[in-house]
């Protein structure tokens, strides 16, 4: 079953495509109608209803949803999937599937996507502010919520807490033993106390190095 764009992604496309119930030529001269629907079914002078525009959009999106699902080899959140469907819907499946954006994403470079989106802001050889704004919005949709992963961030287990009941008990026992050693007299007590102090210092250093100091 083909993955479908979420409600937020659908609203995003509607907002940026705009609704036109009469056929018109877009910025590069292609006949368009509804929510950016193009193709041989769009004729000069054509008029449709809002319900027909909704159906055209749903039918059109199927091709782009399949393209994203087929081409992307790494996990995507719903918003990331929606952002890519919006992008492919705007530039075409061929351009999307050949893009550097897709190559970087499939290599695990999630962080590169927003910057790559911003490279696609020209139409007819000129920068179009509407496309600049749309790419920024797609980047925002991409970044909304948590990333699945990033090649630049190594996941690490959470460090164990430094202060625990076991640590406190261990320290109390050492201090109690030291106290007992120092209350006695004679070279044996002093030698044992020195050994315990040295062991305590070494053990404390290793504990701090492991738990506190950066690797």
FITOR-202454 format. One record per residue (C-alpha): x, y, z; residue number from 1. Coordinates in nm, 2 decimals, decimal comma. Layout:
residues N
X:X&Y:Y&Z:Z&nr:NUM
...
This chain:
residues 215
X:0,00&Y:0,00&Z:0,00&nr:1
X:0,14&Y:0,34&Z:-0,10&nr:2
X:0,22&Y:0,57&Z:0,18&nr:3
X:0,00&Y:0,88&Z:0,18&nr:4
X:0,08&Y:1,24&Z:0,26&nr:5
X:-0,04&Y:1,35&Z:0,60&nr:6
X:-0,31&Y:1,62&Z:0,66&nr:7
X:-0,05&Y:1,88&Z:0,74&nr:8
X:0,14&Y:1,81&Z:0,42&nr:9
X:-0,18&Y:1,82&Z:0,22&nr:10
X:-0,27&Y:2,16&Z:0,37&nr:11
X:0,08&Y:2,28&Z:0,29&nr:12
X:0,05&Y:2,19&Z:-0,08&nr:13
X:-0,29&Y:2,35&Z:-0,10&nr:14
X:-0,16&Y:2,67&Z:0,06&nr:15
X:0,14&Y:2,70&Z:-0,17&nr:16
X:-0,03&Y:2,59&Z:-0,49&nr:17
X:-0,34&Y:2,80&Z:-0,44&nr:18
X:-0,68&Y:2,71&Z:-0,58&nr:19
X:-0,77&Y:2,83&Z:-0,93&nr:20
X:-1,10&Y:2,70&Z:-1,07&nr:21
X:-1,02&Y:2,83&Z:-1,42&nr:22
X:-0,73&Y:2,71&Z:-1,64&nr:23
X:-0,43&Y:2,94&Z:-1,65&nr:24
X:-0,06&Y:2,94&Z:-1,76&nr:25
X:0,20&Y:2,91&Z:-1,48&nr:26
X:0,52&Y:3,10&Z:-1,47&nr:27
X:0,68&Y:2,89&Z:-1,74&nr:28
X:0,37&Y:2,88&Z:-1,96&nr:29
X:0,22&Y:2,54&Z:-1,87&nr:30
X:-0,16&Y:2,52&Z:-1,85&nr:31
X:-0,26&Y:2,46&Z:-1,49&nr:32
X:-0,59&Y:2,43&Z:-1,30&nr:33
X:-0,71&Y:2,35&Z:-0,94&nr:34
X:-0,42&Y:2,30&Z:-0,70&nr:35
X:-0,15&Y:2,31&Z:-0,96&nr:36
X:-0,28&Y:2,02&Z:-1,17&nr:37
X:-0,11&Y:2,00&Z:-1,51&nr:38
X:-0,13&Y:1,76&Z:-1,80&nr:39
X:-0,32&Y:1,69&Z:-2,12&nr:40
X:-0,65&Y:1,70&Z:-1,93&nr:41
X:-0,60&Y:2,08&Z:-1,87&nr:42
X:-0,73&Y:2,28&Z:-2,17&nr:43
X:-0,76&Y:2,66&Z:-2,23&nr:44
X:-1,09&Y:2,79&Z:-2,10&nr:45
X:-1,14&Y:2,49&Z:-1,87&nr:46
X:-1,34&Y:2,54&Z:-1,55&nr:47
X:-1,39&Y:2,30&Z:-1,26&nr:48
X:-1,55&Y:2,30&Z:-0,91&nr:49
X:-1,37&Y:2,29&Z:-0,58&nr:50
X:-1,46&Y:1,93&Z:-0,53&nr:51
X:-1,31&Y:1,84&Z:-0,87&nr:52
X:-1,00&Y:2,03&Z:-0,78&nr:53
X:-0,97&Y:1,82&Z:-0,46&nr:54
X:-1,00&Y:1,50&Z:-0,66&nr:55
X:-0,75&Y:1,61&Z:-0,92&nr:56
X:-0,50&Y:1,69&Z:-0,64&nr:57
X:-0,55&Y:1,35&Z:-0,47&nr:58
X:-0,51&Y:1,18&Z:-0,81&nr:59
X:-0,20&Y:1,38&Z:-0,89&nr:60
X:-0,04&Y:1,32&Z:-0,55&nr:61
X:-0,05&Y:0,94&Z:-0,59&nr:62
X:0,23&Y:0,96&Z:-0,85&nr:63
X:0,45&Y:1,18&Z:-0,64&nr:64
X:0,39&Y:0,98&Z:-0,32&nr:65
X:0,49&Y:0,66&Z:-0,50&nr:66
X:0,81&Y:0,84&Z:-0,63&nr:67
X:0,92&Y:0,94&Z:-0,29&nr:68
X:0,84&Y:0,61&Z:-0,13&nr:69
X:1,02&Y:0,42&Z:-0,41&nr:70
X:1,33&Y:0,65&Z:-0,43&nr:71
X:1,40&Y:0,72&Z:-0,06&nr:72
X:1,60&Y:0,44&Z:0,11&nr:73
X:1,61&Y:0,58&Z:0,46&nr:74
X:1,34&Y:0,62&Z:0,72&nr:75
X:1,12&Y:0,93&Z:0,72&nr:76
X:0,88&Y:1,09&Z:0,96&nr:77
X:0,54&Y:1,18&Z:0,83&nr:78
X:0,64&Y:1,55&Z:0,80&nr:79
X:0,97&Y:1,46&Z:0,62&nr:80
X:0,77&Y:1,25&Z:0,38&nr:81
X:0,52&Y:1,53&Z:0,32&nr:82
X:0,80&Y:1,78&Z:0,26&nr:83
X:0,95&Y:1,56&Z:-0,01&nr:84
X:0,61&Y:1,50&Z:-0,17&nr:85
X:0,55&Y:1,87&Z:-0,19&nr:86
X:0,90&Y:1,92&Z:-0,34&nr:87
X:0,85&Y:1,65&Z:-0,60&nr:88
X:0,50&Y:1,77&Z:-0,68&nr:89
X:0,65&Y:2,11&Z:-0,76&nr:90
X:0,97&Y:2,01&Z:-0,95&nr:91
X:0,85&Y:1,68&Z:-1,10&nr:92
X:0,94&Y:1,32&Z:-1,03&nr:93
X:1,23&Y:1,31&Z:-1,27&nr:94
X:1,40&Y:1,61&Z:-1,12&nr:95
X:1,34&Y:1,48&Z:-0,77&nr:96
X:1,48&Y:1,13&Z:-0,85&nr:97
X:1,79&Y:1,28&Z:-1,02&nr:98
X:1,85&Y:1,54&Z:-0,75&nr:99
X:2,16&Y:1,58&Z:-0,53&nr:100
X:1,91&Y:1,62&Z:-0,24&nr:101
X:1,80&Y:1,26&Z:-0,29&nr:102
X:2,15&Y:1,13&Z:-0,32&nr:103
X:2,26&Y:1,30&Z:0,00&nr:104
X:1,95&Y:1,19&Z:0,19&nr:105
X:2,00&Y:0,82&Z:0,09&nr:106
X:2,36&Y:0,85&Z:0,21&nr:107
X:2,21&Y:0,93&Z:0,55&nr:108
X:2,27&Y:1,31&Z:0,54&nr:109
X:1,93&Y:1,43&Z:0,67&nr:110
X:2,08&Y:1,77&Z:0,76&nr:111
X:2,16&Y:1,85&Z:0,40&nr:112
X:1,79&Y:1,85&Z:0,29&nr:113
X:1,69&Y:2,20&Z:0,39&nr:114
X:1,99&Y:2,35&Z:0,21&nr:115
X:1,93&Y:2,14&Z:-0,09&nr:116
X:1,57&Y:2,25&Z:-0,11&nr:117
X:1,68&Y:2,61&Z:-0,13&nr:118
X:1,88&Y:2,54&Z:-0,44&nr:119
X:1,55&Y:2,49&Z:-0,63&nr:120
X:1,42&Y:2,84&Z:-0,64&nr:121
X:1,45&Y:2,93&Z:-1,01&nr:122
X:1,19&Y:2,91&Z:-1,29&nr:123
X:1,24&Y:3,02&Z:-1,64&nr:124
X:1,60&Y:3,10&Z:-1,56&nr:125
X:1,52&Y:3,35&Z:-1,29&nr:126
X:1,49&Y:3,33&Z:-0,91&nr:127
X:1,12&Y:3,34&Z:-0,81&nr:128
X:1,04&Y:3,47&Z:-0,46&nr:129
X:0,74&Y:3,25&Z:-0,44&nr:130
X:0,96&Y:2,95&Z:-0,48&nr:131
X:1,21&Y:3,08&Z:-0,22&nr:132
X:0,92&Y:3,11&Z:0,02&nr:133
X:0,79&Y:2,77&Z:-0,06&nr:134
X:1,12&Y:2,60&Z:-0,02&nr:135
X:1,16&Y:2,77&Z:0,32&nr:136
X:0,82&Y:2,63&Z:0,42&nr:137
X:0,91&Y:2,29&Z:0,30&nr:138
X:1,23&Y:2,31&Z:0,50&nr:139
X:1,03&Y:2,40&Z:0,81&nr:140
X:0,79&Y:2,11&Z:0,75&nr:141
X:1,09&Y:1,88&Z:0,71&nr:142
X:1,24&Y:2,00&Z:1,04&nr:143
X:0,92&Y:1,99&Z:1,24&nr:144
X:0,94&Y:1,73&Z:1,51&nr:145
X:1,24&Y:1,51&Z:1,57&nr:146
X:1,48&Y:1,38&Z:1,30&nr:147
X:1,49&Y:1,01&Z:1,26&nr:148
X:1,87&Y:1,03&Z:1,27&nr:149
X:2,17&Y:1,22&Z:1,15&nr:150
X:2,51&Y:1,10&Z:1,02&nr:151
X:2,67&Y:1,39&Z:1,22&nr:152
X:2,53&Y:1,29&Z:1,56&nr:153
X:2,65&Y:0,97&Z:1,72&nr:154
X:2,39&Y:0,82&Z:1,96&nr:155
X:2,53&Y:0,73&Z:2,30&nr:156
X:2,37&Y:0,57&Z:2,60&nr:157
X:2,27&Y:0,80&Z:2,88&nr:158
X:2,55&Y:0,83&Z:3,14&nr:159
X:2,49&Y:0,66&Z:3,48&nr:160
X:2,43&Y:0,91&Z:3,76&nr:161
X:2,74&Y:1,00&Z:3,96&nr:162
X:2,56&Y:0,99&Z:4,30&nr:163
X:2,38&Y:0,67&Z:4,38&nr:164
X:2,29&Y:0,48&Z:4,70&nr:165
X:2,56&Y:0,23&Z:4,62&nr:166
X:2,83&Y:0,50&Z:4,57&nr:167
X:2,73&Y:0,67&Z:4,90&nr:168
X:2,75&Y:0,33&Z:5,09&nr:169
X:3,08&Y:0,25&Z:4,93&nr:170
X:3,23&Y:0,59&Z:5,03&nr:171
X:3,09&Y:0,56&Z:5,38&nr:172
X:3,25&Y:0,22&Z:5,43&nr:173
X:3,59&Y:0,35&Z:5,31&nr:174
X:3,58&Y:0,64&Z:5,54&nr:175
X:3,47&Y:0,42&Z:5,83&nr:176
X:3,76&Y:0,19&Z:5,77&nr:177
X:4,00&Y:0,48&Z:5,75&nr:178
X:3,87&Y:0,61&Z:6,08&nr:179
X:3,93&Y:0,27&Z:6,24&nr:180
X:4,28&Y:0,25&Z:6,10&nr:181
X:4,38&Y:0,59&Z:6,22&nr:182
X:4,25&Y:0,53&Z:6,58&nr:183
X:4,50&Y:0,25&Z:6,63&nr:184
X:4,87&Y:0,30&Z:6,69&nr:185
X:5,18&Y:0,13&Z:6,55&nr:186
X:5,35&Y:0,08&Z:6,20&nr:187
X:5,10&Y:-0,18&Z:6,09&nr:188
X:4,80&Y:0,05&Z:6,12&nr:189
X:4,99&Y:0,33&Z:5,95&nr:190
X:5,09&Y:0,10&Z:5,66&nr:191
X:4,74&Y:-0,03&Z:5,61&nr:192
X:4,60&Y:0,32&Z:5,62&nr:193
X:4,85&Y:0,44&Z:5,36&nr:194
X:4,75&Y:0,14&Z:5,13&nr:195
X:4,38&Y:0,22&Z:5,17&nr:196
X:4,43&Y:0,59&Z:5,10&nr:197
X:4,63&Y:0,52&Z:4,79&nr:198
X:4,37&Y:0,27&Z:4,67&nr:199
X:4,10&Y:0,52&Z:4,74&nr:200
X:4,27&Y:0,79&Z:4,54&nr:201
X:4,33&Y:0,56&Z:4,24&nr:202
X:3,98&Y:0,43&Z:4,26&nr:203
X:3,83&Y:0,78&Z:4,29&nr:204
X:4,03&Y:0,90&Z:3,99&nr:205
X:3,91&Y:0,60&Z:3,77&nr:206
X:3,55&Y:0,65&Z:3,88&nr:207
X:3,56&Y:1,02&Z:3,79&nr:208
X:3,73&Y:0,96&Z:3,46&nr:209
X:3,47&Y:0,70&Z:3,36&nr:210
X:3,16&Y:0,89&Z:3,49&nr:211
X:3,25&Y:1,26&Z:3,46&nr:212
X:3,54&Y:1,34&Z:3,24&nr:213
X:3,48&Y:1,34&Z:2,86&nr:214
X:3,62&Y:1,04&Z:2,66&nr:215
